[in-house]
């Protein structure tokens, strides 16, 4: 599989992270998204007609949506079925709810970050306010989840693609001026995701120290 | 903002699982809060004395906090620097230490003070469940006035001033089975305060 990649984008990181967790090799083609705007060239539009980045060439189709790429990887390359439990409709619905939150975070926290990183135009205060509205929702869900013995976004013992999709947005949000200070349960969940076996970092993400003890709620 | 004297809750006991460094802020002072192996609650300024990097992006190793930048280590309790990897044979000067604030755990809340003479946080004698902390974009005074005007039944509330226009509502509920209900009431209070402050 070929991943058309611009490393700083959270959505590209999501695909690289899930592929690493599933031990799926990717052939990475790095794009000069900024300042070269390579995703707007005729050559790239022949591959990905909407000019979307990332794009995942699966061999049979080019997926121009990062969440479609996550679904493809989980549906086809996860023998355990944990990342996308296709046989469990209730959990699938819950995953979809959180994928929507991840997308909303991309359009708020993510846009604020690209504004800071590469000067992409944005109504920056509106983006940050919306990001905090979403983070408050996430915090409440995770805080009550801890009390109910739920460690991940969706009910169950194992993380799902919902955790990956929301994580990549949240872990980079401070680069867009969206602080995580008010979200302690979100920070503990971040540590849980960083502690998943096979976790890989990207620029701006620190690894969980492997010698540090595993976190448990007292 | 001006520093408020006296004790303020800055975290819940549950916010300090082993190995985790909790980020907080009180009156514009950023804090790194973590638990030592013997249960000691460390409340430190969130700033390595070496190069000023936030302690909260570091990691915990046994009874020491390790700075992310140059891996200097600081001991639970005293805050003294115990190791400088770039100088493995030299004992760090006793002058190198984290800036400490007092940390007291009581009734499920973690309290500290930046200034003032009071020896200890208020004795509540109030067995209850800790409410979820609610951050509000308004002044601490605005929250205190609102709580005094319309007290919520079944809870004891405290205000943690974060910065001039931000504060956190913390507290305890008498009845653990009503946590979600109190949470919804506090969210309504937050929305009202933020609409008034906007």
Interface residues (C-beta under 8 A of the other chain):
Chain A: X140 X143 X144 X146 X147 X180 X181 X182 X184 X187 X188 X191 X206 X208 X209 X211 X212 X213 X214 X215 X216 X217 X218
Chain B: X11 X13 X14 X15 X16 X17 X18 X19 X20 X22 X23 X24 X25 X57 X59 X60 X61 X66 X68 X132 X133 X135 X162 X168 X179 X180 X183 X187
